[in-house]
Amino acid sequence: MEEEAESSSVTLKPPAIRLYGRQRGHPLRPRQQRLIDESLPRMRFALSNATNPAEAFDVPPEQVWLEVGFGGGEHTAAQIAAHPQVGYIASEVFENGLCSLLGRLFPEAEEATASTPPMLRIWDEDARELLAALPEASLDRLFLMFPDPWPKARHTKRRFVHPGNLPLVARALKPGAIWRVASDDPTYQNWVEEVMAAQTFFDVEAPATTRPDDWAPTRYEAKALAAGRQPLYWSFTRRHGV
């Protein structure tokens, strides 16, 4: 069966209420299961911390950043290493992705005992739930790196960049805060351009076609480049007074 083509004539549906996407891939190996059972609970960002997210970290952060869908965790690991003064909330629901990041942080056989990174917390539920619970203007930066494009027209409601989600994102970001988005999928790239051209919350500039120096690489970017796809890199700035 042919994939559905993206069409401007398709009626735009509101963003999906339920969370789509696989939460588990292949069965977890023993090491991965220990990471989920022993390491993840020690790293979780508790919903009770959402009213004052800075209190979730071991040291008072200078800023609080959120990454939505961290995948393999390469971008998260690079950001916390480069910005030790930032409180970083990394969001991912896919268990294999959670294990990939946790495996970088906890040595084998020390899943329950190794020290936890003081400025990193993990949110393993729908990121929209967290965004709704955070105080207004509480985030200094947001990242969406190579999200699932959901390329079929009937699946547009599942995309994180969606007109229905923008008020939620804008509410949580401080005026002047930066929202970084990267994608290598042509359908999603066109969608981002269309959605962001029709909104008033963010200042929009043309995307970069090469990764800016302070953007960390990811495995998804590497796969895209190896396959000959052209990633685009956007930086949207939260407007004041909107």
Contacts in CASP RR format, 6 or more apart in sequence:
PFRMAT RR
TARGET T0000
AUTHOR 0000-0000-0000
METHOD contacts of the structure
MODEL  1
MEEEAESSSVTLKPPAIRLYGRQRGHPLRPRQQRLIDESLPRMRFALSNA
TNPAEAFDVPPEQVWLEVGFGGGEHTAAQIAAHPQVGYIASEVFENGLCS
LLGRLFPEAEEATASTPPMLRIWDEDARELLAALPEASLDRLFLMFPDPW
PKARHTKRRFVHPGNLPLVARALKPGAIWRVASDDPTYQNWVEEVMAAQT
FFDVEAPATTRPDDWAPTRYEAKALAAGRQPLYWSFTRRHGV
3 151 0 8 1.000
3 152 0 8 1.000
4 152 0 8 1.000
4 153 0 8 1.000
4 154 0 8 1.000
5 153 0 8 1.000
6 151 0 8 1.000
6 153 0 8 1.000
6 187 0 8 1.000
6 190 0 8 1.000
6 191 0 8 1.000
7 153 0 8 1.000
10 153 0 8 1.000
10 154 0 8 1.000
10 156 0 8 1.000
12 156 0 8 1.000
12 163 0 8 1.000
13 156 0 8 1.000
13 157 0 8 1.000
14 157 0 8 1.000
14 164 0 8 1.000
15 128 0 8 1.000
15 157 0 8 1.000
15 158 0 8 1.000
15 159 0 8 1.000
15 162 0 8 1.000
15 164 0 8 1.000
15 165 0 8 1.000
16 157 0 8 1.000
16 158 0 8 1.000
19 93 0 8 1.000
19 125 0 8 1.000
19 126 0 8 1.000
20 150 0 8 1.000
20 155 0 8 1.000
20 158 0 8 1.000
21 93 0 8 1.000
21 94 0 8 1.000
21 148 0 8 1.000
22 94 0 8 1.000
23 93 0 8 1.000
23 94 0 8 1.000
23 95 0 8 1.000
24 94 0 8 1.000
24 95 0 8 1.000
24 96 0 8 1.000
25 94 0 8 1.000
25 95 0 8 1.000
25 96 0 8 1.000
26 96 0 8 1.000
28 36 0 8 1.000
28 95 0 8 1.000
28 96 0 8 1.000
28 99 0 8 1.000
31 103 0 8 1.000
31 108 0 8 1.000
31 111 0 8 1.000
32 95 0 8 1.000
32 96 0 8 1.000
32 99 0 8 1.000
34 111 0 8 1.000
34 112 0 8 1.000
35 98 0 8 1.000
35 99 0 8 1.000
35 102 0 8 1.000
35 103 0 8 1.000
35 106 0 8 1.000
35 111 0 8 1.000
36 95 0 8 1.000
36 98 0 8 1.000
36 99 0 8 1.000
36 102 0 8 1.000
37 111 0 8 1.000
38 111 0 8 1.000
38 112 0 8 1.000
39 102 0 8 1.000
39 103 0 8 1.000
39 105 0 8 1.000
39 106 0 8 1.000
39 111 0 8 1.000
39 112 0 8 1.000
39 114 0 8 1.000
40 98 0 8 1.000
40 102 0 8 1.000
40 122 0 8 1.000
40 124 0 8 1.000
42 112 0 8 1.000
42 116 0 8 1.000
43 102 0 8 1.000
43 105 0 8 1.000
43 116 0 8 1.000
43 117 0 8 1.000
43 120 0 8 1.000
43 121 0 8 1.000
43 122 0 8 1.000
44 121 0 8 1.000
44 122 0 8 1.000
44 123 0 8 1.000
44 124 0 8 1.000
45 53 0 8 1.000
45 56 0 8 1.000
45 89 0 8 1.000
45 121 0 8 1.000
45 122 0 8 1.000
45 123 0 8 1.000
45 130 0 8 1.000
46 56 0 8 1.000
47 129 0 8 1.000
47 130 0 8 1.000
47 133 0 8 1.000
49 55 0 8 1.000
49 56 0 8 1.000
49 121 0 8 1.000
50 130 0 8 1.000
50 133 0 8 1.000
50 134 0 8 1.000
50 135 0 8 1.000
51 133 0 8 1.000
51 135 0 8 1.000
52 135 0 8 1.000
53 64 0 8 1.000
53 89 0 8 1.000
53 134 0 8 1.000
53 135 0 8 1.000
53 138 0 8 1.000
54 60 0 8 1.000
54 61 0 8 1.000
54 64 0 8 1.000
54 87 0 8 1.000
56 89 0 8 1.000
56 121 0 8 1.000
57 87 0 8 1.000
57 118 0 8 1.000
57 119 0 8 1.000
57 121 0 8 1.000
58 118 0 8 1.000
58 119 0 8 1.000
59 118 0 8 1.000
59 119 0 8 1.000
61 85 0 8 1.000
61 86 0 8 1.000
61 87 0 8 1.000
61 119 0 8 1.000
62 85 0 8 1.000
62 86 0 8 1.000
63 85 0 8 1.000
63 86 0 8 1.000
63 87 0 8 1.000
63 140 0 8 1.000
63 141 0 8 1.000
64 86 0 8 1.000
64 87 0 8 1.000
64 88 0 8 1.000
64 89 0 8 1.000
64 138 0 8 1.000
64 139 0 8 1.000
64 140 0 8 1.000
65 79 0 8 1.000
65 83 0 8 1.000
65 86 0 8 1.000
65 87 0 8 1.000
65 88 0 8 1.000
65 89 0 8 1.000
65 139 0 8 1.000
65 140 0 8 1.000
65 141 0 8 1.000
65 142 0 8 1.000
65 143 0 8 1.000
66 88 0 8 1.000
66 89 0 8 1.000
66 90 0 8 1.000
66 91 0 8 1.000
66 127 0 8 1.000
66 130 0 8 1.000
66 131 0 8 1.000
66 139 0 8 1.000
66 141 0 8 1.000
66 142 0 8 1.000
66 143 0 8 1.000
66 172 0 8 1.000
67 75 0 8 1.000
67 76 0 8 1.000
67 79 0 8 1.000
67 88 0 8 1.000
67 89 0 8 1.000
67 90 0 8 1.000
67 91 0 8 1.000
67 142 0 8 1.000
67 143 0 8 1.000
67 144 0 8 1.000
67 145 0 8 1.000
68 91 0 8 1.000
68 127 0 8 1.000
68 142 0 8 1.000
68 143 0 8 1.000
68 144 0 8 1.000
68 147 0 8 1.000
68 160 0 8 1.000
69 90 0 8 1.000
69 91 0 8 1.000
69 92 0 8 1.000
69 93 0 8 1.000
69 127 0 8 1.000
69 144 0 8 1.000
69 145 0 8 1.000
69 147 0 8 1.000
70 76 0 8 1.000
70 90 0 8 1.000
70 91 0 8 1.000
70 92 0 8 1.000
70 97 0 8 1.000
70 101 0 8 1.000
70 145 0 8 1.000
71 92 0 8 1.000
71 94 0 8 1.000
71 97 0 8 1.000
71 100 0 8 1.000
71 101 0 8 1.000
71 145 0 8 1.000
71 218 0 8 1.000
71 220 0 8 1.000
72 97 0 8 1.000
72 100 0 8 1.000
72 101 0 8 1.000
72 218 0 8 1.000
72 219 0 8 1.000
73 90 0 8 1.000
73 92 0 8 1.000
73 97 0 8 1.000
73 100 0 8 1.000
73 101 0 8 1.000
73 104 0 8 1.000
73 218 0 8 1.000
74 216 0 8 1.000
74 217 0 8 1.000
74 218 0 8 1.000
74 219 0 8 1.000
75 143 0 8 1.000
75 145 0 8 1.000
75 216 0 8 1.000
75 217 0 8 1.000
75 218 0 8 1.000
76 88 0 8 1.000
76 90 0 8 1.000
76 101 0 8 1.000
76 120 0 8 1.000
77 101 0 8 1.000
77 104 0 8 1.000
77 105 0 8 1.000
78 216 0 8 1.000
78 217 0 8 1.000
79 86 0 8 1.000
79 88 0 8 1.000
79 143 0 8 1.000
79 216 0 8 1.000
80 86 0 8 1.000
80 88 0 8 1.000
80 117 0 8 1.000
80 119 0 8 1.000
80 120 0 8 1.000
82 214 0 8 1.000
82 216 0 8 1.000
84 119 0 8 1.000
85 119 0 8 1.000
86 119 0 8 1.000
86 140 0 8 1.000
87 119 0 8 1.000
87 120 0 8 1.000
87 121 0 8 1.000
88 119 0 8 1.000
88 120 0 8 1.000
88 121 0 8 1.000
89 121 0 8 1.000
89 122 0 8 1.000
89 123 0 8 1.000
89 130 0 8 1.000
90 101 0 8 1.000
90 120 0 8 1.000
90 121 0 8 1.000
90 122 0 8 1.000
90 123 0 8 1.000
91 122 0 8 1.000
91 123 0 8 1.000
91 124 0 8 1.000
91 125 0 8 1.000
91 127 0 8 1.000
91 130 0 8 1.000
92 98 0 8 1.000
92 101 0 8 1.000
92 122 0 8 1.000
92 123 0 8 1.000
92 124 0 8 1.000
93 124 0 8 1.000
93 125 0 8 1.000
93 126 0 8 1.000
98 122 0 8 1.000
98 124 0 8 1.000
101 122 0 8 1.000
102 111 0 8 1.000
102 122 0 8 1.000
105 114 0 8 1.000
105 116 0 8 1.000
105 117 0 8 1.000
105 120 0 8 1.000
106 114 0 8 1.000
107 114 0 8 1.000
123 130 0 8 1.000
127 160 0 8 1.000
128 165 0 8 1.000
128 168 0 8 1.000
131 168 0 8 1.000
131 169 0 8 1.000
131 171 0 8 1.000
131 172 0 8 1.000
132 168 0 8 1.000
134 172 0 8 1.000
135 172 0 8 1.000
136 171 0 8 1.000
136 172 0 8 1.000
137 171 0 8 1.000
137 172 0 8 1.000
137 173 0 8 1.000
137 174 0 8 1.000
137 175 0 8 1.000
138 172 0 8 1.000
138 174 0 8 1.000
139 172 0 8 1.000
139 173 0 8 1.000
139 174 0 8 1.000
139 177 0 8 1.000
140 173 0 8 1.000
140 174 0 8 1.000
140 177 0 8 1.000
141 177 0 8 1.000
141 178 0 8 1.000
141 179 0 8 1.000
141 180 0 8 1.000
142 169 0 8 1.000
142 172 0 8 1.000
142 173 0 8 1.000
142 177 0 8 1.000
142 178 0 8 1.000
142 179 0 8 1.000
142 180 0 8 1.000
143 179 0 8 1.000
143 180 0 8 1.000
144 160 0 8 1.000
144 161 0 8 1.000
144 179 0 8 1.000
144 180 0 8 1.000
144 181 0 8 1.000
144 182 0 8 1.000
145 180 0 8 1.000
145 181 0 8 1.000
145 182 0 8 1.000
145 218 0 8 1.000
145 220 0 8 1.000
145 221 0 8 1.000
146 182 0 8 1.000
146 183 0 8 1.000
146 184 0 8 1.000
146 218 0 8 1.000
146 220 0 8 1.000
146 221 0 8 1.000
146 224 0 8 1.000
146 231 0 8 1.000
147 159 0 8 1.000
147 160 0 8 1.000
147 161 0 8 1.000
147 181 0 8 1.000
147 183 0 8 1.000
147 188 0 8 1.000
148 158 0 8 1.000
149 159 0 8 1.000
149 183 0 8 1.000
149 185 0 8 1.000
149 187 0 8 1.000
149 188 0 8 1.000
149 191 0 8 1.000
150 156 0 8 1.000
150 158 0 8 1.000
150 159 0 8 1.000
150 188 0 8 1.000
151 185 0 8 1.000
151 187 0 8 1.000
151 188 0 8 1.000
156 162 0 8 1.000
156 191 0 8 1.000
159 188 0 8 1.000
159 191 0 8 1.000
161 181 0 8 1.000
161 188 0 8 1.000
161 191 0 8 1.000
161 192 0 8 1.000
161 195 0 8 1.000
161 196 0 8 1.000
162 195 0 8 1.000
163 195 0 8 1.000
163 198 0 8 1.000
163 199 0 8 1.000
166 195 0 8 1.000
166 199 0 8 1.000
166 201 0 8 1.000
166 202 0 8 1.000
167 201 0 8 1.000
169 179 0 8 1.000
169 201 0 8 1.000
170 201 0 8 1.000
170 202 0 8 1.000
170 238 0 8 1.000
170 242 0 8 1.000
173 179 0 8 1.000
173 238 0 8 1.000
174 238 0 8 1.000
175 238 0 8 1.000
175 239 0 8 1.000
175 240 0 8 1.000
175 241 0 8 1.000
176 237 0 8 1.000
176 238 0 8 1.000
176 239 0 8 1.000
176 240 0 8 1.000
177 237 0 8 1.000
177 238 0 8 1.000
178 235 0 8 1.000
178 236 0 8 1.000
178 237 0 8 1.000
178 238 0 8 1.000
179 202 0 8 1.000
179 234 0 8 1.000
179 235 0 8 1.000
179 236 0 8 1.000
179 237 0 8 1.000
179 238 0 8 1.000
180 215 0 8 1.000
180 233 0 8 1.000
180 234 0 8 1.000
180 235 0 8 1.000
180 236 0 8 1.000
181 192 0 8 1.000
181 233 0 8 1.000
181 234 0 8 1.000
181 236 0 8 1.000
182 211 0 8 1.000
182 215 0 8 1.000
182 221 0 8 1.000
182 231 0 8 1.000
182 232 0 8 1.000
182 233 0 8 1.000
182 234 0 8 1.000
183 189 0 8 1.000
183 192 0 8 1.000
183 231 0 8 1.000
183 232 0 8 1.000
184 220 0 8 1.000
184 221 0 8 1.000
184 224 0 8 1.000
184 229 0 8 1.000
184 230 0 8 1.000
184 231 0 8 1.000
184 232 0 8 1.000
185 229 0 8 1.000
186 229 0 8 1.000
189 207 0 8 1.000
189 232 0 8 1.000
192 232 0 8 1.000
192 234 0 8 1.000
196 202 0 8 1.000
196 204 0 8 1.000
196 234 0 8 1.000
196 236 0 8 1.000
197 204 0 8 1.000
200 239 0 8 1.000
200 242 0 8 1.000
201 238 0 8 1.000
201 239 0 8 1.000
201 242 0 8 1.000
202 236 0 8 1.000
202 237 0 8 1.000
202 238 0 8 1.000
202 239 0 8 1.000
203 236 0 8 1.000
203 237 0 8 1.000
203 239 0 8 1.000
204 234 0 8 1.000
204 236 0 8 1.000
205 234 0 8 1.000
205 235 0 8 1.000
207 232 0 8 1.000
207 233 0 8 1.000
207 234 0 8 1.000
208 232 0 8 1.000
208 233 0 8 1.000
208 234 0 8 1.000
209 230 0 8 1.000
209 231 0 8 1.000
209 232 0 8 1.000
209 233 0 8 1.000
210 233 0 8 1.000
211 217 0 8 1.000
211 221 0 8 1.000
211 231 0 8 1.000
211 233 0 8 1.000
212 233 0 8 1.000
212 235 0 8 1.000
215 233 0 8 1.000
221 231 0 8 1.000
224 230 0 8 1.000
224 231 0 8 1.000
225 231 0 8 1.000
END
